[in-house]
Amino acid sequence: MKKKKKEKINRGNSEHNGNNTHSLILSIVALLLSAISVFYAFKSFDLSRLQDEESKTAIWLGAYKDQEMTFSSSNNEIKMQKGYVLFPSQLDSTIGYINPPEYSISMIPTETALIDFVDQMIERKEGHYLVTESYIPMVIQSSYVVAGEARHIQSVYNVQFTATLSEKENAYKLPEIHIRGMWFDHHLNYQEDARIYLDKLWDELLQSTS
C-alpha cells in the first residue's frame, strides 16, 4: 500500500516537473520571439530614419547652356538658398557664387582655365586633330531648406568636358573646350577643407592620367 502511494506521489512530482519544464520552454520561446520582434522594430525604425534623412539630403543637378551652369534639386521639396562652387586651386582659385533667382554660375572662367591647362598638358600630334574627354572635380557648398528645416551641405561633383586640339603644325590655335554637364560623386564632411580636398583629388587625377 505504501509502495503504491509512493509511486503515485513520484508520478505526480514527475508530471508537475514536466509541466514546469514545458512552461519554462514556452516562456523562453516567447522571450526569444519578443526579442526578435523588438530587433526588427528597431531595424525598421532605423531604415525609416535613414530613408527620411536621405530624402532631406540635397543632390544638385546641373544644366549647362550658353556658358552657364544652372542648378536644381533632384528633390522638388528641397529649395536652395545660396551656394558656392570651388575648383582645384591649380585650375581656378576663385569662388563661384550661386545666387537666386537664377541659381547659376558663369563657366567662362573655368573654360578659360581649361584651355590653358589643356594647351600646356596635352601634346599635339603631327597631321592629326586630337579630341579628348575628361572631367574636373568641383565642390558645391550650399544652404537649403527642406520640410521647414534649414540645412548646409558640401558635396563633390565632376564636370565633364571634351577638348579638341589642332594638329602640331597649327599649335598656335588654342584648344576648344566644350562642357557637357556634371554628375554627383559623393558628399563631403562639412568640416572638411574643400579646397585641400579638391587639390588632393586633382593631383590623384593627374597622376592617374600621366
ZAZA-331417 format. One line per field, with one value per atom (N, C-alpha, C): residue number from 1; residue in three letters; atom name; x, y, z. Coordinates in steps of 0.2 Angstrom, whole numbers, plus 2048, in hexadecimal, padded with zeros to 3 digits. Layout:
<lumvos>
resi <- NUM/... $
resn <- ALA/... $
name <- CA/... $
east <- X/... $
north <- Y/... $
up <- Z/... $
</lumvos>
This chain:
<lumvos>
resi <- 1/1/1/2/2/2/3/3/3/4/4/4/5/5/5/6/6/6/7/7/7/8/8/8/9/9/9/10/10/10/11/11/11/12/12/12/13/13/13/14/14/14/15/15/15/16/16/16/17/17/17/18/18/18/19/19/19/20/20/20/21/21/21/22/22/22/23/23/23/24/24/24/25/25/25/26/26/26/27/27/27/28/28/28/29/29/29/30/30/30/31/31/31/32/32/32/33/33/33/34/34/34/35/35/35/36/36/36/37/37/37/38/38/38/39/39/39/40/40/40/41/41/41/42/42/42/43/43/43/44/44/44/45/45/45/46/46/46/47/47/47/48/48/48/49/49/49/50/50/50/51/51/51/52/52/52/53/53/53/54/54/54/55/55/55/56/56/56/57/57/57/58/58/58/59/59/59/60/60/60/61/61/61/62/62/62/63/63/63/64/64/64/65/65/65/66/66/66/67/67/67/68/68/68/69/69/69/70/70/70/71/71/71/72/72/72/73/73/73/74/74/74/75/75/75/76/76/76/77/77/77/78/78/78/79/79/79/80/80/80/81/81/81/82/82/82/83/83/83/84/84/84/85/85/85/86/86/86/87/87/87/88/88/88/89/89/89/90/90/90/91/91/91/92/92/92/93/93/93/94/94/94/95/95/95/96/96/96/97/97/97/98/98/98/99/99/99/100/100/100/101/101/101/102/102/102/103/103/103/104/104/104/105/105/105/106/106/106/107/107/107/108/108/108/109/109/109/110/110/110/111/111/111/112/112/112/113/113/113/114/114/114/115/115/115/116/116/116/117/117/117/118/118/118/119/119/119/120/120/120/121/121/121/122/122/122/123/123/123/124/124/124/125/125/125/126/126/126/127/127/127/128/128/128/129/129/129/130/130/130/131/131/131/132/132/132/133/133/133/134/134/134/135/135/135/136/136/136/137/137/137/138/138/138/139/139/139/140/140/140/141/141/141/142/142/142/143/143/143/144/144/144/145/145/145/146/146/146/147/147/147/148/148/148/149/149/149/150/150/150/151/151/151/152/152/152/153/153/153/154/154/154/155/155/155/156/156/156/157/157/157/158/158/158/159/159/159/160/160/160/161/161/161/162/162/162/163/163/163/164/164/164/165/165/165/166/166/166/167/167/167/168/168/168/169/169/169/170/170/170/171/171/171/172/172/172/173/173/173/174/174/174/175/175/175/176/176/176/177/177/177/178/178/178/179/179/179/180/180/180/181/181/181/182/182/182/183/183/183/184/184/184/185/185/185/186/186/186/187/187/187/188/188/188/189/189/189/190/190/190/191/191/191/192/192/192/193/193/193/194/194/194/195/195/195/196/196/196/197/197/197/198/198/198/199/199/199/200/200/200/201/201/201/202/202/202/203/203/203/204/204/204/205/205/205/206/206/206/207/207/207/208/208/208/209/209/209/210/210/210 $
resn <- MET/MET/MET/LYS/LYS/LYS/LYS/LYS/LYS/LYS/LYS/LYS/LYS/LYS/LYS/LYS/LYS/LYS/GLU/GLU/GLU/LYS/LYS/LYS/ILE/ILE/ILE/ASN/ASN/ASN/ARG/ARG/ARG/GLY/GLY/GLY/ASN/ASN/ASN/SER/SER/SER/GLU/GLU/GLU/HIS/HIS/HIS/ASN/ASN/ASN/GLY/GLY/GLY/ASN/ASN/ASN/ASN/ASN/ASN/THR/THR/THR/HIS/HIS/HIS/SER/SER/SER/LEU/LEU/LEU/ILE/ILE/ILE/LEU/LEU/LEU/SER/SER/SER/ILE/ILE/ILE/VAL/VAL/VAL/ALA/ALA/ALA/LEU/LEU/LEU/LEU/LEU/LEU/LEU/LEU/LEU/SER/SER/SER/ALA/ALA/ALA/ILE/ILE/ILE/SER/SER/SER/VAL/VAL/VAL/PHE/PHE/PHE/TYR/TYR/TYR/ALA/ALA/ALA/PHE/PHE/PHE/LYS/LYS/LYS/SER/SER/SER/PHE/PHE/PHE/ASP/ASP/ASP/LEU/LEU/LEU/SER/SER/SER/ARG/ARG/ARG/LEU/LEU/LEU/GLN/GLN/GLN/ASP/ASP/ASP/GLU/GLU/GLU/GLU/GLU/GLU/SER/SER/SER/LYS/LYS/LYS/THR/THR/THR/ALA/ALA/ALA/ILE/ILE/ILE/TRP/TRP/TRP/LEU/LEU/LEU/GLY/GLY/GLY/ALA/ALA/ALA/TYR/TYR/TYR/LYS/LYS/LYS/ASP/ASP/ASP/GLN/GLN/GLN/GLU/GLU/GLU/MET/MET/MET/THR/THR/THR/PHE/PHE/PHE/SER/SER/SER/SER/SER/SER/SER/SER/SER/ASN/ASN/ASN/ASN/ASN/ASN/GLU/GLU/GLU/ILE/ILE/ILE/LYS/LYS/LYS/MET/MET/MET/GLN/GLN/GLN/LYS/LYS/LYS/GLY/GLY/GLY/TYR/TYR/TYR/VAL/VAL/VAL/LEU/LEU/LEU/PHE/PHE/PHE/PRO/PRO/PRO/SER/SER/SER/GLN/GLN/GLN/LEU/LEU/LEU/ASP/ASP/ASP/SER/SER/SER/THR/THR/THR/ILE/ILE/ILE/GLY/GLY/GLY/TYR/TYR/TYR/ILE/ILE/ILE/ASN/ASN/ASN/PRO/PRO/PRO/PRO/PRO/PRO/GLU/GLU/GLU/TYR/TYR/TYR/SER/SER/SER/ILE/ILE/ILE/SER/SER/SER/MET/MET/MET/ILE/ILE/ILE/PRO/PRO/PRO/THR/THR/THR/GLU/GLU/GLU/THR/THR/THR/ALA/ALA/ALA/LEU/LEU/LEU/ILE/ILE/ILE/ASP/ASP/ASP/PHE/PHE/PHE/VAL/VAL/VAL/ASP/ASP/ASP/GLN/GLN/GLN/MET/MET/MET/ILE/ILE/ILE/GLU/GLU/GLU/ARG/ARG/ARG/LYS/LYS/LYS/GLU/GLU/GLU/GLY/GLY/GLY/HIS/HIS/HIS/TYR/TYR/TYR/LEU/LEU/LEU/VAL/VAL/VAL/THR/THR/THR/GLU/GLU/GLU/SER/SER/SER/TYR/TYR/TYR/ILE/ILE/ILE/PRO/PRO/PRO/MET/MET/MET/VAL/VAL/VAL/ILE/ILE/ILE/GLN/GLN/GLN/SER/SER/SER/SER/SER/SER/TYR/TYR/TYR/VAL/VAL/VAL/VAL/VAL/VAL/ALA/ALA/ALA/GLY/GLY/GLY/GLU/GLU/GLU/ALA/ALA/ALA/ARG/ARG/ARG/HIS/HIS/HIS/ILE/ILE/ILE/GLN/GLN/GLN/SER/SER/SER/VAL/VAL/VAL/TYR/TYR/TYR/ASN/ASN/ASN/VAL/VAL/VAL/GLN/GLN/GLN/PHE/PHE/PHE/THR/THR/THR/ALA/ALA/ALA/THR/THR/THR/LEU/LEU/LEU/SER/SER/SER/GLU/GLU/GLU/LYS/LYS/LYS/GLU/GLU/GLU/ASN/ASN/ASN/ALA/ALA/ALA/TYR/TYR/TYR/LYS/LYS/LYS/LEU/LEU/LEU/PRO/PRO/PRO/GLU/GLU/GLU/ILE/ILE/ILE/HIS/HIS/HIS/ILE/ILE/ILE/ARG/ARG/ARG/GLY/GLY/GLY/MET/MET/MET/TRP/TRP/TRP/PHE/PHE/PHE/ASP/ASP/ASP/HIS/HIS/HIS/HIS/HIS/HIS/LEU/LEU/LEU/ASN/ASN/ASN/TYR/TYR/TYR/GLN/GLN/GLN/GLU/GLU/GLU/ASP/ASP/ASP/ALA/ALA/ALA/ARG/ARG/ARG/ILE/ILE/ILE/TYR/TYR/TYR/LEU/LEU/LEU/ASP/ASP/ASP/LYS/LYS/LYS/LEU/LEU/LEU/TRP/TRP/TRP/ASP/ASP/ASP/GLU/GLU/GLU/LEU/LEU/LEU/LEU/LEU/LEU/GLN/GLN/GLN/SER/SER/SER/THR/THR/THR/SER/SER/SER $
name <- N/CA/C/N/CA/C/N/CA/C/N/CA/C/N/CA/C/N/CA/C/N/CA/C/N/CA/C/N/CA/C/N/CA/C/N/CA/C/N/CA/C/N/CA/C/N/CA/C/N/CA/C/N/CA/C/N/CA/C/N/CA/C/N/CA/C/N/CA/C/N/CA/C/N/CA/C/N/CA/C/N/CA/C/N/CA/C/N/CA/C/N/CA/C/N/CA/C/N/CA/C/N/CA/C/N/CA/C/N/CA/C/N/CA/C/N/CA/C/N/CA/C/N/CA/C/N/CA/C/N/CA/C/N/CA/C/N/CA/C/N/CA/C/N/CA/C/N/CA/C/N/CA/C/N/CA/C/N/CA/C/N/CA/C/N/CA/C/N/CA/C/N/CA/C/N/CA/C/N/CA/C/N/CA/C/N/CA/C/N/CA/C/N/CA/C/N/CA/C/N/CA/C/N/CA/C/N/CA/C/N/CA/C/N/CA/C/N/CA/C/N/CA/C/N/CA/C/N/CA/C/N/CA/C/N/CA/C/N/CA/C/N/CA/C/N/CA/C/N/CA/C/N/CA/C/N/CA/C/N/CA/C/N/CA/C/N/CA/C/N/CA/C/N/CA/C/N/CA/C/N/CA/C/N/CA/C/N/CA/C/N/CA/C/N/CA/C/N/CA/C/N/CA/C/N/CA/C/N/CA/C/N/CA/C/N/CA/C/N/CA/C/N/CA/C/N/CA/C/N/CA/C/N/CA/C/N/CA/C/N/CA/C/N/CA/C/N/CA/C/N/CA/C/N/CA/C/N/CA/C/N/CA/C/N/CA/C/N/CA/C/N/CA/C/N/CA/C/N/CA/C/N/CA/C/N/CA/C/N/CA/C/N/CA/C/N/CA/C/N/CA/C/N/CA/C/N/CA/C/N/CA/C/N/CA/C/N/CA/C/N/CA/C/N/CA/C/N/CA/C/N/CA/C/N/CA/C/N/CA/C/N/CA/C/N/CA/C/N/CA/C/N/CA/C/N/CA/C/N/CA/C/N/CA/C/N/CA/C/N/CA/C/N/CA/C/N/CA/C/N/CA/C/N/CA/C/N/CA/C/N/CA/C/N/CA/C/N/CA/C/N/CA/C/N/CA/C/N/CA/C/N/CA/C/N/CA/C/N/CA/C/N/CA/C/N/CA/C/N/CA/C/N/CA/C/N/CA/C/N/CA/C/N/CA/C/N/CA/C/N/CA/C/N/CA/C/N/CA/C/N/CA/C/N/CA/C/N/CA/C/N/CA/C/N/CA/C/N/CA/C/N/CA/C/N/CA/C/N/CA/C/N/CA/C/N/CA/C/N/CA/C/N/CA/C/N/CA/C/N/CA/C/N/CA/C/N/CA/C/N/CA/C/N/CA/C/N/CA/C/N/CA/C/N/CA/C/N/CA/C/N/CA/C/N/CA/C/N/CA/C/N/CA/C/N/CA/C/N/CA/C/N/CA/C/N/CA/C/N/CA/C/N/CA/C/N/CA/C/N/CA/C/N/CA/C/N/CA/C/N/CA/C/N/CA/C/N/CA/C/N/CA/C/N/CA/C/N/CA/C/N/CA/C/N/CA/C/N/CA/C/N/CA/C/N/CA/C/N/CA/C/N/CA/C $
east <- 804/800/804/809/80E/812/814/817/813/80D/808/807/807/806/80C/812/818/819/817/817/813/80D/808/80B/80E/811/817/81B/821/81E/819/816/813/810/80D/813/818/81E/821/821/824/81F/819/814/815/816/816/81D/822/829/828/825/824/820/81B/817/81B/820/824/829/82C/830/82D/827/823/822/820/81F/825/82B/831/833/832/834/82F/829/824/826/828/82A/831/835/83C/83A/836/834/830/82C/828/82D/832/837/83B/83D/841/83D/837/832/832/831/831/837/83D/843/844/842/842/83E/838/833/836/839/83C/842/846/84B/849/844/841/83E/83B/838/83D/843/848/84B/84C/84F/84A/844/83F/83F/840/840/846/84C/852/852/84F/84E/84A/844/840/843/847/84B/850/854/859/856/850/84C/84A/848/846/84C/851/857/85A/859/85C/857/851/84C/84D/850/851/859/85C/863/864/866/866/86B/869/86D/86B/870/86E/870/86B/86C/86E/872/875/873/871/86F/873/877/87C/879/879/877/87A/87C/87F/884/888/88E/88C/886/884/881/883/880/87B/875/86F/86D/86C/86B/864/862/85B/85C/857/857/854/857/854/84D/84C/846/842/83C/839/837/838/836/83C/842/848/849/84A/84B/852/856/85C/85B/85F/85F/865/86B/871/876/87B/881/887/88C/893/896/89A/89D/8A5/8A8/8AF/8B2/8B8/8BC/8C3/8C6/8CD/8D1/8D5/8D9/8DD/8E0/8E5/8E1/8DA/8D6/8D3/8D0/8CC/8CC/8CF/8CF/8C9/8C5/8C0/8BA/8B5/8AF/8A9/8A5/89F/899/895/88F/889/885/87E/879/876/871/86A/865/85E/85D/859/854/856/85C/85E/861/864/868/86D/871/876/87C/881/888/88B/88F/892/898/898/89E/8A3/8A3/8A8/8AF/8B0/8B6/8B9/8B4/8B7/8B9/8B5/8B7/8BE/8BF/8C5/8CB/8CA/8CF/8D0/8CB/8CC/8D0/8CE/8D2/8DA/8DB/8E2/8E5/8E2/8E4/8E5/8E0/8E1/8E6/8E7/8EC/8F3/8F4/8FB/8FC/8F7/8F7/8F7/8F3/8F2/8F7/8FA/8FF/8FB/8FC/8F9/8FC/8F8/8FB/8FC/901/902/8FD/8F9/8F5/8EE/8ED/8E6/8E3/8DD/8D9/8D9/8D8/8D8/8D1/8CD/8C7/8C8/8C7/8C8/8C2/8C0/8BA/8BD/8BB/8BD/8B8/8BA/8B6/8BA/8B7/8BB/8B6/8B9/8B5/8B3/8AE/8AC/8A8/8A8/8A4/89E/898/893/891/892/890/889/884/87E/87A/875/870/86A/865/85F/85A/853/84E/84A/848/844/840/839/834/835/836/836/83D/842/848/84E/852/857/85D/861/866/86C/872/878/87C/87F/882/887/88D/891/893/893/893/898/89B/89F/89B/89C/899/89F/89E/8A3/8A0/8A3/8A1/8A5/8A1/8A3/8A4/8AA/8AB/8AF/8AF/8B3/8B7/8BD/8C2/8C4/8C4/8C7/8CD/8D2/8D9/8DA/8DD/8DF/8E6/8E7/8ED/8F4/8F9/8FF/901/900/902/8FE/8F8/8F4/8F4/8F9/8FA/8F8/8F8/8F6/8EF/8EB/8E3/8E2/8DE/8DC/8D7/8D8/8D3/8CC/8C7/8C0/8BD/8BA/8B7/8B0/8AD/8A5/8A3/8A0/89D/897/897/891/88C/88E/889/88D/889/88D/889/88C/889/88B/887/888/88D/892/897/895/896/895/895/892/891/898/899/89F/89D/8A1/8A0/8A0/89C/89B/8A1/8A5/8AB/8B1/8B0/8B6/8B8/8BE/8C1/8C0/8BB/8B9/8BF/8C3/8C8/8CE/8D0/8D5/8D3/8CC/8CA/8CA/8C8/8C8/8CF/8D3/8DA/8DD/8DB/8DE/8DA/8D4/8D0/8D4/8D5/8D8/8DF/8E3/8E9/8E9/8E4/8E3/8E1/8DC/8DA/8E0/8E4/8E9/8EE/8F0/8F4/8F1/8EB/8E8/8E8/8E8/8E8/8EE/8F4/8FA/8FE $
north <- 7FA/800/806/806/80C/80D/807/807/80A/809/80B/813/815/81C/820/81D/820/821/81C/81C/822/822/827/82E/82F/835/837/832/833/835/832/833/83A/83C/843/848/846/84B/84C/846/846/84A/849/84D/854/856/85D/860/85C/85E/85F/85A/85B/861/863/869/86F/86F/875/875/870/870/873/870/872/87A/87C/883/888/885/888/889/884/884/889/889/88E/895/896/89D/89F/89A/89C/89D/899/89A/8A1/8A3/8A9/8AF/8AE/8B3/8B4/8AE/8AF/8B2/8B0/8B4/8BB/8BD/8C4/8C8/8C4/8C8/8C9/8C4/8C4/8C9/8CA/8CF/8D6/8D7/8DD/8DF/8DA/8DB/8DD/8DA/8DC/8E3/8E5/8EB/8F1/8EF/8F4/8F5/8EF/8EF/8F3/8F2/8F6/8FD/8FF/906/909/906/908/909/904/905/90B/90C/911/918/918/91E/920/91A/91B/91E/91B/91D/924/926/92D/932/930/934/935/92F/92F/934/934/938/93F/941/948/94A/946/947/94A/950/952/94F/94E/94C/951/955/95A/957/959/957/95E/95D/963/962/968/968/96E/96C/970/973/97A/97D/984/986/98D/98F/98A/98B/98D/98A/98B/984/983/97C/97E/97C/97D/977/978/973/972/96C/96A/964/963/95D/957/951/94B/949/94D/94D/953/953/95A/95D/959/95C/960/95F/962/969/96E/975/978/979/97C/984/986/98D/991/98E/990/98B/98C/987/98A/986/988/982/984/97E/97F/97A/97A/975/977/972/971/96D/96C/972/974/97B/97B/976/976/978/977/979/97F/980/987/988/98D/98E/993/995/999/995/998/995/998/993/994/995/99A/99B/999/995/993/997/99C/9A0/9A0/9A1/9A1/9A7/9A8/9A3/99D/99F/99A/994/994/98F/98C/990/98E/992/98F/992/992/997/998/993/98F/98A/98D/993/996/995/997/997/990/98B/984/982/984/982/985/98B/98E/98B/989/985/97E/97B/975/975/97B/97C/97C/980/981/97A/977/971/96B/96A/966/967/96E/970/96E/96F/96D/966/962/95B/956/957/952/953/94F/94F/94E/953/952/94D/94B/946/949/947/94A/947/94C/94A/947/947/945/949/94A/94D/948/94B/947/949/944/945/941/944/940/942/93D/93F/93D/942/941/944/945/949/94C/951/954/954/953/952/95A/95A/961/95F/964/963/969/967/96C/96C/972/973/977/974/977/978/97C/97D/97C/978/977/975/975/974/96E/96A/964/962/962/960/965/96C/971/971/96D/96D/970/974/977/972/970/96C/96E/96C/96D/967/967/961/963/95F/960/959/959/952/953/94D/94D/94B/94F/94D/94D/94B/94B/94E/953/956/953/950/94D/952/951/955/951/954/951/957/955/95A/958/95D/95B/960/95C/95F/95F/964/964/960/95E/95B/95F/95C/95F/965/964/96A/970/970/976/976/976/976/97D/982/988/989/984/984/981/985/983/97D/979/973/976/972/973/96F/972/96E/96E/969/968/964/968/965/961/95B/957/956/958/957/955/953/951/94B/948/942/942/940/93F/93A/93B/936/933/938/936/93C/93B/940/941/947/948/94B/948/94B/953/956/95D/961/95D/960/95F/95B/95A/960/962/967/965/968/966/968/96D/96F/96A/968/963/95C/95A/954/954/959/95A/959/95D/95D/956/952/94B/947/948/944/946/94C/94E/94B/94B/948/940/93D/936/935/939/939/93A/93E/940/93A/937/931/92B/92A/925/925/92B/92C/92E/92E/930/92A $
up <- 800/800/800/805/805/7FE/7FB/7F5/7EF/7EF/7EA/7EB/7F2/7F3/7F1/7F3/7F1/7E9/7E6/7DE/7DC/7DF/7DD/7DE/7E4/7E5/7E0/7DF/7DA/7D3/7D1/7CB/7CA/7D0/7D0/7D0/7D3/7D3/7CC/7C9/7C2/7BD/7BE/7BA/7BB/7C2/7C4/7C1/7C1/7BF/7B7/7B4/7AD/7AB/7AE/7AD/7AE/7B3/7B4/7AF/7AC/7A7/7A0/79F/799/79A/7A0/7A0/7A0/7A2/7A1/79A/796/78F/78B/78D/78A/78C/792/794/790/78F/78B/784/781/77A/779/77E/77E/77F/783/784/77E/77A/774/76F/76E/769/76A/771/772/771/772/770/769/765/75E/75B/75E/75C/75E/763/765/760/75F/75A/753/751/74A/74A/750/751/751/754/754/74D/74A/743/73F/73F/73B/73C/743/745/742/743/740/738/735/72E/72C/72F/72E/72F/735/736/731/72F/729/723/721/71B/71C/722/723/722/725/725/71D/71A/713/70E/710/70C/70E/713/715/714/711/70F/707/706/700/6FB/6F5/6EF/6EA/6E7/6E2/6DB/6D7/6D0/6CC/6C7/6C3/6BC/6BA/6B2/6AF/6AA/6A7/6A1/6A0/69A/69A/694/693/698/699/69E/6A5/6A7/6AE/6B0/6B7/6BA/6BF/6BD/6C2/6C6/6CC/6D1/6D3/6D4/6D7/6DB/6DF/6E4/6E0/6E2/6E0/6E4/6E9/6EE/6ED/6EB/6EA/6F1/6F7/6FD/700/6FD/6FF/6FB/6FF/6FB/6FD/6F8/6FA/6FC/701/703/6FF/700/6FD/6FD/6F9/6F8/6F6/6F6/6F4/6F0/6EB/6E7/6E7/6E9/6E9/6E4/6E1/6DD/6E0/6DD/6E0/6DF/6E4/6E3/6DD/6DB/6D5/6CF/6CF/6C9/6CA/6D0/6D1/6D8/6DB/6E2/6E4/6E0/6E2/6E4/6E7/6E9/6E5/6E3/6DF/6E3/6E3/6E7/6E3/6E7/6E4/6E8/6E5/6E8/6E5/6E8/6E5/6E1/6DC/6DB/6D6/6D2/6CD/6CF/6D5/6D8/6D3/6D0/6CB/6CC/6C8/6C8/6C1/6C0/6B9/6B9/6B4/6B3/6AF/6AD/6A9/6AC/6B3/6B6/6B6/6B7/6B7/6B0/6AB/6A4/6A2/6A4/6A3/6A6/6AC/6B0/6AD/6AA/6A7/6A0/69D/696/698/69D/69E/6A1/6A5/6A8/6A2/69E/699/694/692/68E/690/697/69A/69B/69C/69F/699/694/68F/689/687/681/67B/676/670/66B/666/661/65A/657/650/64B/648/643/645/64C/64E/654/653/659/65F/664/66A/66E/66F/674/67A/680/686/68A/68F/693/69A/69F/6A6/6AA/6B1/6B5/6BB/6BE/6C3/6CA/6CF/6D6/6D8/6DB/6DE/6E4/6E9/6EF/6EF/6F0/6F1/6F9/6FC/702/702/706/705/70B/70B/711/70D/711/70E/713/711/716/713/718/717/71D/71B/721/726/725/72A/72E/72B/72F/72B/72E/72A/72B/725/725/721/723/71F/71D/717/714/710/70F/70A/707/700/6FC/6F6/6F4/6EF/6E8/6E3/6DD/6D7/6D2/6CC/6C6/6C3/6BD/6B7/6B3/6AD/6A7/6A3/69E/698/692/68D/68B/688/686/67F/67A/674/672/670/66F/667/665/65E/65D/657/655/657/658/65B/656/650/64B/64D/650/652/659/65C/664/667/662/665/666/663/665/66C/66F/676/676/67B/67B/67C/679/67A/680/684/68A/68A/68B/68B/691/696/69C/69A/69D/69B/6A1/6A7/6AD/6B3/6B8/6BE/6C1/6C6/6C9/6D1/6D5/6DC/6DD/6E2/6E4/6EB/6F0/6F7/6FB/701/706/70A/70C/710/717/71C/723/722/726/725/729/72D/730/72C/727/722/71E/71E/71A/712/70F/708/703/704/6FF/700/706/707/704/705/703/6FB/6F8/6F1/6EE/6F1/6EF/6EF/6F4/6F5/6EF/6EE/6E9/6E2/6E1/6DA/6D9/6DE/6DE/6DC/6DF/6DE/6D7/6D5/6CE/6C9/6CA/6C5/6C5/6CB/6CB/6C8/6C8/6C5/6BD/6BB/6B4/6B0/6B5/6B2/6AF $
</lumvos>
